[in-house]
Amino acid sequence: MREKIHKVNKITALLLVLIFTLGLAVPAWAEGESVSTDSNNEQITYKTGANPLWTIDNIEILNEPAVGEQFDIAITARNMGSGDAMMPIIQFTEDEKALKNFSVLGGGDTYDPKVDKVKAGESYVFNVTLVVDANAREIGGDGYKLNAILRSYNWDIGQATRPFTTSKQFYVSPKYALSTPSFVVRDVKFSPEVTDSTTKTTATFYVENVSDSKARNVKVSLLGKELNDKGDRNIKVADLSNNKLIGDIRGGDLFQVSYDLELNAGRKDNEMTMTVDYTGSEKAQEMVVNLPLPLTSAGGKVPRVIINKYTVSPSKAYAGSHVTLNLYVENTNAKEVRNVQISLKVPTNESSNSTVVSSGTVFSPVDSSNTFYIDHIAGKSVAKKEITMYVDSNAAAKTYVVPVSITYESLDGDAYEAEDNVNIPVGQESQIDIIAHSVAKEATVGSPADYSIEFVNAGKVAVTNLKAEIQGESPVFENQVYYIGNFDVGATDTFSGSFVPEEVGELSGNIVLSYTTTDNEDVVMEYPFTVNVSEMIVPDIDPNDPGMEPMDDGNNFLDTLKGHIKDIIFIVIIAVLAGIIIRDKRKKKADEELLDE
């Protein structure tokens, strides 16, 4: 009876071991076999043992990308395997190369959601924030081709890399946007209405954030023009403080701020300076506001039209691209002006002898001439004119002074003209292109693995501090550096060499090119690689095979002599004895012949 129980226990144990083994392994016959289905009878889970099986169902761009701004994407993925996916991450590439025009928020190309596991059969949404580089261009077609690569471990998280992967391509088409918050006064109203005898009033300013970016913790201050060294001002702010905290203002939003004002009867103008500041601004924005108030000395007969402010988007244009100039044209008079004509003239540049010379046609308005019209501008108001221009691809990298001519008419038909300037910075894009690059995919321990990368300066300006190197955690990459320094337009060069693997396994690294642009920005280009390193192959030698015996050298000959020393001595003794016997026989024969004579 005990023997039967013992046999049953042994069989049960063997079955348990077999079941456990099949649960961990992924046999070829089980791959692709559905073990669960949805209502449409579609395969959703596969028997993959303890391994996960990823698929990316959808990549959704949640908000419109803008150059220099961040945007959000939602990546919906499913673990279709029967094993849990451990510690998933998502790596991004651009046109199957390292990211150049994008990055993950916080830097780099990899997003780590800090998720321990995604169970078998479960879906997970990865919410990723990407950043568009400030130097990225608008391109046609579908835009930039990005690739999201999802990687994870199975239960064995001690592996060198996450071997369970899937990927999906998607396209991003960022647009230029006025990324820095910028403000303009749209209107101002008074209570009570101001007449010649009014000395106090409350002014409510309507201010707009004309950019596409949110300004945080906006603060506003207002100050009248100083009349004398006694501190008298044309208009005095009567509030306890002239600083007002507004809060957060989104791009395109309008806010209002009110001040109690005291009007100086002897003032010559109604100009006040409004200062707008916000968290993160490099410099507070100052605006001169001409309040629509009566002046007894001016009479309001001569209208004056000025450029209140202007913005350039992007803030630095690149040769061969488009730039948008926003002109805010203000009628400072209380009466309307008509037939406003705005003309952009040829940019000028100051030569070495301080004379002003023409810089040629650098900016060409798109689908328009150099002249623009505004039918009328109401009194004490601002009109905005948006002008899109193409920047000549051969334009030198510098700031251009563009003269602006404004002609207009008063209600009486009198013609007036005003001149102003706008400054537009232009840069030439630095561009290093890779002609070809290669790294050995297979290598053996102790044998050199070759690499090579050929590159060219395809831009229109030279770059500085160009350096090529191999980076990685392995010490075999040390001192694999090639410093070029200045790299002229059209120049080509090659960084090549080899490294000697020391350990079996995957050896990963990056070929890195880095340089400094004319804008003093550092650019890094990375090209990752992985080399599979195997053991060094040593041929088997059979010591009993005479055909495999090594050739004797001098040392082997001496060793052979030492091994046969006794035989050599014996042979020498025999030879000596034989010599003596032969000598004695010859001597005896000679003596006998002498006696016979």
CORVEN-V75306 format. One record per pair of residues at least 24 apart in sequence whose ideal C-beta (glycine too) atoms are under 10 Angstrom apart, sorted by the first residue. I is the first residue (numbers start at 1). J is the second residue. D is the distance in whole Angstrom. If there is no record, write none. Layout:
BEGIN
I	J	D
I	J	D
END
This chain:
BEGIN
21	49	10
22	47	10
22	49	8
23	49	6
23	50	7
23	82	9
23	83	9
24	49	6
24	50	5
24	51	9
24	83	9
24	154	10
24	155	8
24	156	10
25	49	5
25	50	8
25	51	9
26	50	8
26	51	5
26	53	10
26	81	9
26	82	9
26	83	8
26	154	10
30	82	9
33	82	10
34	80	9
35	82	7
35	120	10
35	121	9
36	80	10
36	82	9
36	120	10
36	121	7
43	80	8
44	78	7
44	80	6
44	121	7
44	123	10
45	78	9
45	79	9
45	80	6
45	81	7
45	82	7
45	120	7
45	121	5
45	122	10
46	80	6
46	81	6
46	82	7
46	120	9
46	121	10
47	81	8
47	82	5
47	83	10
48	79	10
48	80	8
48	81	4
48	82	5
48	83	6
48	120	8
48	154	9
48	164	9
49	81	8
49	82	6
49	83	6
49	154	9
49	155	10
50	81	9
50	82	8
50	83	4
50	84	8
50	120	9
50	154	6
50	155	5
50	156	8
51	81	6
51	82	8
51	83	5
51	84	9
51	85	9
51	120	10
51	152	10
51	153	10
51	154	5
51	155	9
51	156	10
51	163	9
51	164	6
52	78	10
52	79	5
52	80	8
52	81	4
52	82	8
52	83	5
52	84	6
52	85	4
52	86	8
52	88	9
52	117	9
52	118	7
52	119	9
52	120	7
52	152	6
52	153	8
52	154	6
52	155	10
52	164	5
52	166	10
53	78	9
53	79	7
53	80	5
53	81	3
53	82	8
53	83	8
53	85	9
53	120	9
53	164	8
53	166	8
54	78	7
54	79	6
54	80	7
54	81	8
54	85	7
54	88	8
54	118	9
54	124	10
54	150	5
54	151	9
54	152	7
54	164	6
54	165	7
54	166	4
54	167	9
55	79	8
55	80	6
55	81	10
55	123	10
55	150	9
55	166	6
55	168	9
56	90	9
56	126	9
56	148	7
56	149	9
56	150	6
56	166	6
56	167	7
56	168	4
56	169	10
56	170	9
57	123	7
57	125	10
57	168	9
58	125	9
58	168	9
58	170	9
59	126	9
59	128	9
59	146	9
59	148	6
59	168	6
59	169	9
59	170	4
59	171	10
60	125	9
60	170	9
61	130	9
61	170	8
61	171	9
61	172	7
61	173	9
62	127	8
62	128	10
62	129	10
64	172	10
64	173	9
64	174	8
64	175	7
64	177	9
64	212	9
65	102	9
65	130	8
65	131	9
65	132	5
65	136	9
65	143	9
65	144	9
65	172	5
65	173	7
65	174	4
65	175	7
65	177	9
66	132	7
66	136	10
66	174	6
66	175	6
66	176	7
66	177	4
66	178	9
66	179	7
66	212	6
66	213	9
66	251	10
67	101	9
67	132	5
67	133	8
67	134	7
67	135	8
67	136	5
67	137	8
67	138	7
67	174	5
67	175	7
67	176	5
67	177	6
67	179	7
67	313	9
67	314	6
68	131	8
68	132	6
68	133	7
68	134	4
68	135	9
68	136	8
68	174	9
68	176	9
68	177	7
68	178	10
68	179	4
68	180	9
68	213	9
68	314	7
68	315	9
69	130	10
69	131	7
69	132	6
69	134	9
69	174	8
69	175	10
69	177	6
69	179	6
69	212	8
69	213	7
70	102	10
70	103	9
70	104	10
70	105	6
70	129	5
70	130	7
70	131	5
70	132	7
71	102	10
71	105	10
71	128	10
71	129	7
71	130	6
71	131	8
71	132	7
71	172	8
71	174	8
72	105	9
72	127	7
72	128	7
72	129	5
72	130	8
73	111	10
73	126	8
73	127	8
73	128	5
73	129	8
73	130	6
73	146	9
73	148	8
73	170	8
73	172	8
74	125	6
74	126	7
74	127	6
74	128	8
75	111	9
75	113	10
75	124	9
75	125	7
75	126	4
75	127	8
75	128	6
75	148	6
75	150	8
75	168	8
75	170	9
76	123	6
76	124	8
76	125	5
76	126	8
77	118	8
77	122	10
77	123	7
77	124	6
77	125	8
77	126	7
77	148	9
77	150	6
77	152	10
77	166	8
77	168	9
78	118	9
78	121	8
78	122	7
78	123	5
78	124	8
78	166	10
79	117	9
79	118	5
79	119	7
79	120	6
79	121	7
79	122	6
79	123	8
79	124	8
79	150	10
79	152	8
79	164	9
80	120	8
80	121	7
80	122	10
80	123	10
80	166	10
81	120	6
81	121	8
81	154	9
81	164	8
82	120	5
82	121	8
83	119	9
83	120	6
83	154	5
83	155	7
83	164	9
84	116	9
84	117	5
84	118	7
84	119	5
84	120	6
84	121	10
84	122	9
84	152	9
84	153	9
84	154	7
84	155	7
85	115	9
85	116	10
85	117	6
85	118	4
85	119	8
85	120	8
85	122	9
85	124	9
85	150	9
85	151	9
85	152	4
85	153	8
85	154	7
85	155	10
85	162	9
85	164	7
86	115	9
86	116	7
86	117	5
86	118	8
86	152	6
86	153	4
86	154	7
86	155	7
86	156	8
86	157	5
86	162	9
86	164	9
87	112	8
87	113	9
87	114	9
87	115	7
87	116	7
87	117	7
87	118	10
87	151	9
87	152	6
87	153	6
87	157	6
87	162	7
88	112	9
88	113	7
88	115	6
88	116	9
88	117	8
88	118	6
88	124	7
88	126	8
88	150	6
88	151	7
88	152	4
88	153	9
88	162	8
88	164	9
88	165	10
89	113	8
89	114	10
89	115	9
89	126	9
89	149	9
89	150	8
89	151	6
89	152	7
89	153	10
89	162	7
90	126	6
90	128	7
90	148	6
90	149	7
90	150	5
90	151	8
90	152	10
90	167	9
91	147	9
91	148	8
91	149	5
91	150	8
91	151	7
91	162	10
91	165	9
91	167	9
91	528	9
92	128	8
92	130	7
92	146	6
92	147	7
92	148	6
92	149	7
92	167	10
92	170	10
93	145	9
93	146	7
93	147	5
93	148	9
93	149	7
93	167	9
93	169	10
93	528	9
94	144	6
94	145	7
94	146	6
94	147	8
94	172	9
95	144	7
95	145	5
95	146	8
95	147	8
95	169	10
96	145	8
96	146	10
96	147	7
96	169	9
97	147	10
97	434	8
97	437	10
97	525	8
97	526	9
97	527	7
97	528	10
98	510	8
98	511	10
98	512	9
98	513	10
98	524	9
98	525	6
98	526	4
98	527	6
98	528	7
99	130	9
99	131	10
99	133	9
99	144	10
99	146	8
99	525	10
99	526	9
100	133	7
100	135	9
100	136	8
100	144	9
100	523	8
100	524	10
100	525	7
100	526	10
101	131	10
101	132	7
101	133	5
101	134	10
101	135	8
101	136	4
101	137	8
101	139	9
101	144	6
101	146	9
101	172	9
101	174	8
102	130	5
102	131	7
102	132	6
102	133	7
102	136	8
102	144	7
102	146	7
102	172	7
102	174	9
103	130	7
103	131	5
103	132	9
103	133	7
104	128	7
104	129	7
104	130	6
104	131	7
105	129	4
105	130	7
105	131	6
106	131	9
107	131	9
108	526	10
109	149	10
109	526	8
109	528	9
110	149	9
110	151	9
111	148	9
111	150	10
115	152	9
116	157	10
117	152	9
117	153	9
117	155	9
117	157	10
118	150	10
118	152	7
124	150	10
126	150	8
130	172	8
130	174	10
132	172	8
132	174	5
132	175	9
132	177	10
132	179	10
133	174	9
133	521	10
133	523	10
134	179	8
134	314	8
134	315	9
134	316	9
134	519	10
134	521	9
135	314	9
135	316	9
135	318	8
135	427	9
135	429	7
135	430	9
135	517	8
135	519	8
135	521	8
135	523	9
136	172	10
136	174	6
136	176	9
136	314	10
137	174	9
137	176	9
137	314	10
137	318	7
137	320	9
137	321	6
137	322	9
137	429	8
138	173	8
138	174	7
138	175	6
138	176	6
138	314	10
138	321	8
138	322	7
139	173	7
139	174	9
140	173	9
141	171	8
141	173	8
142	170	9
142	171	4
142	172	9
142	173	7
143	170	10
143	171	5
143	172	5
143	173	3
143	174	7
143	175	10
144	170	10
144	171	7
144	172	5
144	173	7
144	174	8
145	169	6
145	170	8
145	171	6
145	172	8
146	170	6
146	171	7
146	172	6
159	506	10
160	505	6
160	506	6
160	507	10
160	508	8
160	530	10
161	506	7
161	508	8
161	530	8
175	212	9
176	212	10
176	313	6
176	314	5
176	317	10
176	321	9
176	322	7
176	323	8
176	324	7
176	388	10
177	211	8
177	212	4
177	213	8
177	251	8
177	313	7
177	314	8
177	324	10
178	209	10
178	210	7
178	211	4
178	212	6
178	213	7
178	251	8
178	311	6
178	312	9
178	313	4
178	314	8
178	315	8
178	324	8
178	326	8
179	211	7
179	212	7
179	213	5
179	251	9
179	313	8
179	314	8
179	315	8
180	211	6
180	212	10
180	213	7
180	215	9
180	280	10
180	281	8
180	282	9
180	285	10
180	311	9
180	313	9
180	314	10
180	315	7
181	209	6
181	210	9
181	211	5
181	212	9
181	213	5
181	214	7
181	215	4
181	216	9
181	218	8
181	249	8
181	250	10
181	251	7
181	276	9
181	278	6
181	280	9
181	281	7
181	285	8
182	208	9
182	209	7
182	210	5
182	211	5
182	212	10
182	213	9
182	215	9
182	251	9
182	276	9
182	285	7
182	309	8
182	310	10
182	311	5
182	313	10
182	326	9
182	328	10
183	207	5
183	208	7
183	209	6
183	210	7
183	211	8
183	215	8
183	218	8
183	220	9
183	249	8
183	255	9
183	274	8
183	275	10
183	276	5
183	277	10
183	278	9
183	285	6
183	287	7
183	309	9
184	208	6
184	209	9
184	210	5
184	276	10
184	285	9
184	287	7
184	308	7
184	309	6
184	311	9
184	326	9
184	328	6
184	330	9
184	382	7
184	384	8
185	257	10
185	274	7
185	276	10
185	287	6
185	288	10
185	289	5
185	290	10
185	291	10
185	308	8
185	309	10
185	328	9
185	330	9
185	381	10
185	382	7
186	210	9
186	254	7
186	256	10
186	381	8
186	382	7
186	384	10
187	254	9
187	256	9
187	292	9
187	380	9
187	381	7
187	382	9
188	256	10
188	258	10
188	259	10
188	272	10
188	274	10
188	289	7
188	290	10
188	291	6
188	292	7
188	293	10
188	380	8
188	381	10
189	256	9
189	258	9
189	292	9
190	261	8
190	291	8
190	292	8
190	293	8
191	258	9
194	261	9
194	263	7
194	270	10
194	291	8
194	292	8
194	293	5
194	294	7
195	293	10
195	294	7
196	265	9
196	293	10
196	294	6
196	295	9
196	296	6
197	265	9
197	294	10
198	261	10
198	263	6
198	265	10
198	293	8
198	294	9
199	261	9
199	262	7
199	263	5
199	264	9
199	265	7
200	236	10
200	238	7
200	260	7
200	261	7
200	262	6
200	263	7
201	235	10
201	238	10
201	259	10
201	260	8
201	261	6
201	262	9
201	263	7
201	291	10
201	293	8
202	238	9
202	239	10
202	258	6
202	259	7
202	260	5
202	261	7
203	235	9
203	237	10
203	257	9
203	258	7
203	259	5
203	260	8
203	261	5
203	272	9
203	289	9
203	291	7
203	292	10
203	293	9
204	256	6
204	257	7
204	258	5
204	259	8
205	244	10
205	255	9
205	256	7
205	257	5
205	258	7
205	259	8
205	272	10
205	274	7
205	287	10
205	289	7
205	291	9
206	254	6
206	255	8
206	256	5
206	257	9
207	246	8
207	249	8
207	253	10
207	254	7
207	255	6
207	256	7
207	257	7
207	274	8
207	276	7
207	287	9
207	289	10
208	249	9
208	251	10
208	252	8
208	253	7
208	254	5
208	255	8
208	384	10
209	248	10
209	249	5
209	250	7
209	251	6
209	252	7
209	253	6
209	254	8
209	255	8
209	276	9
209	278	9
210	251	8
210	252	8
210	254	10
210	309	9
210	311	7
210	326	7
210	328	8
210	384	8
211	249	10
211	250	10
211	251	5
211	252	8
211	311	8
211	313	9
212	250	9
212	251	4
212	252	7
212	313	9
213	249	10
213	250	8
213	251	5
213	252	10
213	278	10
213	280	10
214	248	6
214	249	7
214	250	5
214	251	6
214	252	10
214	253	9
214	278	9
215	246	9
215	247	10
215	248	7
215	249	5
215	250	8
215	251	8
215	253	9
215	255	10
215	276	8
215	277	9
215	278	4
215	279	8
215	280	8
215	281	8
215	285	10
216	247	8
216	248	5
216	249	8
216	250	10
216	278	6
216	279	4
216	280	7
216	281	10
217	245	7
217	246	8
217	247	7
217	248	7
217	249	10
217	277	9
217	278	6
217	279	4
217	280	9
217	281	10
218	244	9
218	245	8
218	246	4
218	247	6
218	248	7
218	249	5
218	255	7
218	257	9
218	276	7
218	277	7
218	278	5
218	279	9
218	281	10
219	243	6
219	244	7
219	245	6
219	246	7
219	247	9
219	275	8
219	276	7
219	277	5
219	278	7
219	279	9
219	284	8
220	244	5
220	245	8
220	246	6
220	255	9
220	257	5
220	259	9
220	274	7
220	275	7
220	276	6
220	277	8
220	278	10
220	284	10
221	257	10
221	259	10
221	273	9
221	274	7
221	275	5
221	276	8
221	277	8
221	284	9
221	286	10
222	257	8
222	259	5
222	261	9
222	272	6
222	273	7
222	274	5
222	275	8
222	289	8
223	272	7
223	273	5
223	274	8
223	275	8
223	286	10
224	261	8
224	262	9
224	263	9
224	264	8
224	267	8
224	270	9
224	271	8
224	272	5
224	273	8
224	291	10
225	264	10
225	267	8
225	268	9
225	269	7
225	270	9
225	271	5
225	272	7
225	273	8
225	288	9
227	264	7
227	266	8
227	267	7
227	268	8
232	264	7
232	266	9
232	267	10
233	262	9
233	264	7
233	267	8
233	272	9
234	263	8
234	264	5
234	266	8
234	267	4
234	268	7
234	269	6
234	270	7
234	271	7
234	272	8
234	291	10
234	293	10
234	295	10
235	259	9
235	261	5
235	262	7
235	263	6
235	264	7
235	267	7
235	269	9
235	270	7
235	271	8
235	272	6
235	291	7
235	293	8
236	260	9
236	261	7
236	262	4
236	263	8
236	264	7
236	272	10
237	261	7
237	262	8
237	272	9
238	262	5
242	274	10
242	275	9
243	275	9
243	277	10
246	276	9
246	278	9
247	278	10
248	278	9
248	279	9
249	276	9
249	278	8
261	291	8
261	293	9
263	291	9
263	293	7
263	294	10
265	296	9
266	296	10
266	297	9
267	293	9
267	295	7
267	296	10
267	297	9
268	295	7
268	297	7
268	298	8
269	293	9
269	295	7
269	297	10
269	298	8
269	332	9
270	294	9
270	295	7
270	298	9
270	332	9
270	334	10
270	380	9
271	332	9
285	309	9
287	328	10
288	330	9
288	332	10
289	330	9
289	332	10
289	380	10
289	382	10
290	330	7
290	331	9
290	332	4
290	333	9
290	334	10
290	380	7
290	382	10
291	332	10
291	380	8
292	331	10
292	332	9
292	333	9
292	334	6
292	378	10
292	379	6
292	380	3
292	381	8
293	334	8
293	380	9
294	334	7
295	334	9
298	333	9
298	334	9
300	333	6
300	334	5
300	335	6
300	379	8
301	333	9
301	335	8
301	410	8
301	412	9
301	414	9
302	333	7
302	335	10
302	410	8
302	414	9
302	416	8
303	331	6
303	332	8
303	333	4
303	334	9
303	335	6
303	336	8
303	337	5
303	338	10
303	377	9
303	379	8
303	408	7
303	409	9
303	410	5
303	411	8
303	412	10
303	414	9
303	416	7
304	330	9
304	331	8
304	332	5
304	333	6
304	337	9
304	408	10
304	416	8
304	418	7
305	329	6
305	330	7
305	331	6
305	332	7
305	333	8
305	337	6
305	340	7
305	342	10
305	374	10
305	377	7
305	383	9
305	406	6
305	407	9
305	408	5
305	416	7
305	417	9
305	418	6
305	420	10
306	330	6
306	331	9
306	332	6
306	382	10
306	406	8
306	418	6
306	420	7
307	342	9
307	382	10
307	385	10
307	404	6
307	406	8
307	418	8
307	419	10
307	420	5
307	421	9
307	422	7
308	332	9
308	382	6
308	383	10
308	384	10
309	382	9
309	384	10
309	422	10
310	384	10
310	385	10
310	387	10
310	402	10
310	404	9
310	420	9
310	421	10
310	422	5
310	423	9
310	424	9
311	384	10
311	386	10
311	422	10
312	389	10
312	422	8
312	423	8
312	424	6
312	425	8
313	386	9
313	388	10
314	425	10
314	427	10
315	424	10
315	425	7
316	397	10
316	399	9
316	424	9
316	425	5
316	426	7
316	427	5
316	519	8
317	362	10
317	363	9
317	389	8
317	390	10
317	391	5
317	395	9
317	400	9
317	424	6
317	425	7
317	426	5
317	427	7
318	391	7
318	393	9
318	395	9
318	397	9
318	425	10
318	426	7
318	427	5
318	428	7
318	429	5
318	460	10
318	519	10
319	362	9
319	390	10
319	391	5
319	392	6
319	393	5
319	394	7
319	395	5
319	396	8
319	397	7
319	426	6
319	427	7
319	428	5
319	429	7
319	459	10
319	460	7
319	461	9
320	390	8
320	391	7
320	392	8
320	393	4
320	394	9
320	395	8
320	428	9
320	429	8
320	460	9
321	390	8
321	391	6
321	393	9
321	426	10
321	427	10
321	429	8
322	364	10
322	366	7
322	388	6
322	389	7
322	390	6
322	391	7
323	363	7
323	366	10
323	387	9
323	388	8
323	389	6
323	390	8
323	391	6
323	424	7
323	425	10
323	426	8
324	366	10
324	386	6
324	387	7
324	388	5
324	389	8
325	363	8
325	365	9
325	385	8
325	386	8
325	387	5
325	388	8
325	389	6
325	402	8
325	404	9
325	422	7
325	424	7
326	384	6
326	385	7
326	386	5
326	387	8
327	372	9
327	374	10
327	382	10
327	383	9
327	384	7
327	385	5
327	386	8
327	387	7
327	404	7
327	406	9
327	420	9
327	422	7
328	382	5
328	383	8
328	384	6
328	385	8
329	372	10
329	374	7
329	377	7
329	381	10
329	382	7
329	383	5
329	384	8
329	385	6
329	404	9
329	406	7
329	408	9
329	418	10
329	420	10
330	377	8
330	380	8
330	381	7
330	382	5
330	383	8
331	376	9
331	377	4
331	378	7
331	379	6
331	380	7
331	381	6
331	382	8
331	383	8
331	408	8
332	379	9
332	380	7
332	381	10
332	382	10
333	377	9
333	379	6
333	380	7
333	410	8
333	411	10
334	378	10
334	379	4
334	380	6
335	378	9
335	379	5
335	380	9
335	410	7
335	411	6
335	412	9
336	376	6
336	377	7
336	378	5
336	379	6
336	380	10
336	381	9
336	409	10
336	410	9
336	411	6
337	374	9
337	376	7
337	377	5
337	378	9
337	379	8
337	383	10
337	406	10
337	408	5
337	409	7
337	410	6
337	411	8
337	416	8
338	374	9
338	375	7
338	376	5
338	377	8
338	408	7
338	409	5
338	410	8
338	411	7
338	413	9
339	373	8
339	374	8
339	375	7
339	376	8
339	407	8
339	408	6
339	409	5
339	413	9
339	415	9
340	372	9
340	373	7
340	374	4
340	375	8
340	376	7
340	377	6
340	383	7
340	385	9
340	406	7
340	407	7
340	408	4
340	409	8
340	416	10
341	371	6
341	372	7
341	373	6
341	374	8
341	405	8
341	406	7
341	407	5
341	408	7
341	409	10
341	417	9
342	370	9
342	371	7
342	372	5
342	373	8
342	374	7
342	383	10
342	385	6
342	387	8
342	404	7
342	405	7
342	406	6
342	407	8
342	408	9
342	418	10
342	420	10
343	369	9
343	370	6
343	371	5
343	372	8
343	403	9
343	404	7
343	405	4
343	406	8
343	407	8
344	369	9
344	370	5
344	371	8
344	372	8
344	387	7
344	389	8
344	402	6
344	403	8
344	404	6
344	405	8
344	422	9
345	370	7
345	401	10
345	402	7
345	403	4
345	404	7
345	405	6
345	419	9
345	421	10
346	370	9
346	400	10
346	402	8
346	403	8
347	395	9
347	398	10
347	399	10
347	400	4
347	401	6
347	402	5
347	403	8
347	421	10
347	422	10
347	423	10
347	424	8
347	426	9
348	400	8
348	401	5
348	402	8
348	403	7
348	421	9
349	396	9
349	398	7
349	399	9
349	400	7
349	401	7
350	401	9
356	401	9
359	392	10
359	395	8
359	396	8
359	398	9
359	400	6
359	401	9
359	402	9
359	426	10
360	392	8
360	394	9
360	395	8
360	396	10
361	392	7
361	395	9
362	389	9
362	390	10
362	391	7
362	392	5
362	394	9
362	395	5
362	396	9
362	398	10
362	400	6
362	402	8
362	424	8
362	426	7
363	387	9
363	389	4
363	390	7
363	391	6
363	392	8
363	395	8
363	400	8
363	402	7
363	424	7
363	426	9
364	389	6
364	390	5
364	391	8
364	392	7
365	389	5
365	390	8
366	390	6
370	405	10
371	405	9
371	407	10
374	406	10
374	408	8
376	408	9
376	409	9
376	411	10
377	408	8
379	411	10
389	424	9
391	424	8
391	426	6
391	427	9
391	428	10
392	426	9
393	428	9
393	460	8
394	428	9
394	460	8
395	426	5
395	427	9
395	428	8
395	460	9
396	426	7
396	427	10
396	428	8
396	460	9
396	461	9
397	425	9
397	426	6
397	427	5
397	428	4
397	429	9
397	430	10
397	460	9
397	461	6
397	517	10
397	518	6
397	519	8
398	425	8
398	426	7
398	427	9
398	428	10
399	423	5
399	424	7
399	425	4
399	426	7
399	427	10
400	424	5
400	425	8
400	426	6
425	519	10
427	461	8
427	517	8
427	518	7
427	519	6
427	521	10
428	459	7
428	460	5
428	461	4
428	462	10
428	489	9
428	517	9
428	518	7
428	519	9
429	458	10
429	459	6
429	460	7
429	461	8
429	517	8
429	518	9
429	519	9
430	457	8
430	458	9
430	459	5
430	460	9
430	461	6
430	462	8
430	463	5
430	464	10
430	487	9
430	489	10
430	515	7
430	516	9
430	517	4
430	518	6
430	519	8
430	521	8
430	523	7
431	456	9
431	457	7
431	458	5
431	459	4
431	460	8
431	461	9
431	463	9
431	489	10
431	517	9
431	523	10
432	456	7
432	457	6
432	458	7
432	459	7
432	463	7
432	466	8
432	487	8
432	491	10
432	513	6
432	514	10
432	515	6
432	517	10
432	523	8
432	525	7
433	457	8
433	458	4
433	459	9
433	492	10
433	525	10
434	458	10
434	511	9
434	513	8
434	525	8
434	527	7
435	492	7
435	493	10
435	494	9
436	494	9
437	494	10
437	495	9
437	496	10
437	511	6
437	513	10
437	527	6
437	529	9
438	496	9
438	511	10
438	529	9
439	470	9
439	499	10
439	507	10
439	509	8
439	511	7
439	527	8
439	528	9
439	529	4
439	530	9
439	531	7
440	498	8
440	499	9
440	501	10
440	507	10
440	529	9
440	531	6
440	532	9
440	533	10
441	529	8
441	530	8
441	531	6
441	532	7
442	531	7
442	532	5
442	533	8
442	534	7
443	498	9
443	499	9
443	500	9
443	501	5
443	507	8
443	531	5
443	532	7
443	533	5
443	534	8
444	500	10
444	501	7
444	504	9
444	532	10
444	533	7
444	534	5
444	535	7
444	536	5
444	537	7
445	500	8
445	501	6
445	502	6
445	503	7
445	504	6
445	505	10
445	533	6
445	534	7
445	535	6
445	536	5
445	537	10
446	500	6
446	501	8
446	502	8
446	533	10
446	535	9
446	536	5
447	498	9
447	500	7
447	501	8
447	533	9
447	534	10
447	536	7
447	537	9
448	476	10
448	497	9
448	498	4
448	499	7
448	500	5
448	501	9
449	476	9
449	497	10
449	498	6
449	499	6
449	500	7
449	501	6
449	507	8
449	529	10
449	531	6
449	533	8
450	496	7
450	497	8
450	498	5
450	499	9
451	480	8
451	495	8
451	496	6
451	497	6
451	498	7
451	499	7
451	509	9
451	511	7
451	527	10
451	529	8
451	531	9
452	494	6
452	495	7
452	496	4
452	497	8
452	498	10
452	511	9
453	482	10
453	493	9
453	494	7
453	495	5
453	496	7
453	511	5
453	512	10
453	513	8
453	525	10
453	527	7
454	492	7
454	493	7
454	494	5
454	495	8
454	496	8
455	484	9
455	487	9
455	491	9
455	492	7
455	493	6
455	494	8
455	495	8
455	513	6
455	515	10
455	525	9
456	487	9
456	489	10
456	490	7
456	491	7
456	492	4
456	493	8
457	487	5
457	488	6
457	489	5
457	490	6
457	491	5
457	492	8
457	493	9
457	515	9
458	489	9
458	490	8
458	492	10
459	487	10
459	489	7
459	490	9
459	517	9
459	518	9
460	489	6
460	490	10
460	518	10
461	488	9
461	489	7
461	517	8
461	518	5
461	519	10
462	486	6
462	487	6
462	488	5
462	489	6
462	490	10
462	491	8
462	515	10
462	517	10
462	518	8
463	487	5
463	488	9
463	489	9
463	491	10
463	514	10
463	515	4
463	516	6
463	517	6
463	518	8
463	523	8
464	515	7
464	516	5
464	517	8
464	518	8
464	520	9
465	514	7
465	515	6
465	516	4
465	517	10
465	522	8
465	523	10
466	491	9
466	493	8
466	513	7
466	514	7
466	515	4
466	516	8
466	523	10
467	495	9
467	512	8
467	513	7
467	514	5
467	515	7
467	516	10
467	524	10
468	493	8
468	494	9
468	495	4
468	496	9
468	497	10
468	511	7
468	512	7
468	513	5
468	514	8
468	515	10
468	525	10
469	495	8
469	509	10
469	510	9
469	511	8
469	512	5
469	513	8
469	514	8
470	495	9
470	497	8
470	499	7
470	509	5
470	510	7
470	511	6
470	512	7
470	527	10
470	529	9
471	509	6
471	510	5
471	511	8
471	512	5
471	526	8
471	528	10
472	499	9
472	507	8
472	508	6
472	509	3
472	510	7
472	511	10
472	512	10
472	528	9
472	529	9
473	507	9
473	508	8
473	509	8
474	499	8
474	501	8
474	502	8
474	503	8
474	507	6
474	508	8
474	509	7
474	531	10
474	533	10
475	499	10
475	502	8
476	500	6
476	501	6
476	502	6
476	503	9
476	507	7
476	509	9
476	531	10
476	533	10
477	507	9
477	509	6
477	510	9
480	509	9
480	511	9
481	512	10
482	513	10
484	513	10
484	515	9
485	515	10
486	515	10
487	515	7
499	531	9
501	531	7
501	532	10
501	533	4
501	534	9
501	536	10
502	533	8
503	533	7
504	532	9
504	533	6
504	534	6
504	535	6
504	536	9
505	531	10
505	532	8
505	533	6
505	534	9
506	530	5
506	531	7
506	532	6
506	533	7
507	531	5
507	532	8
507	533	5
END
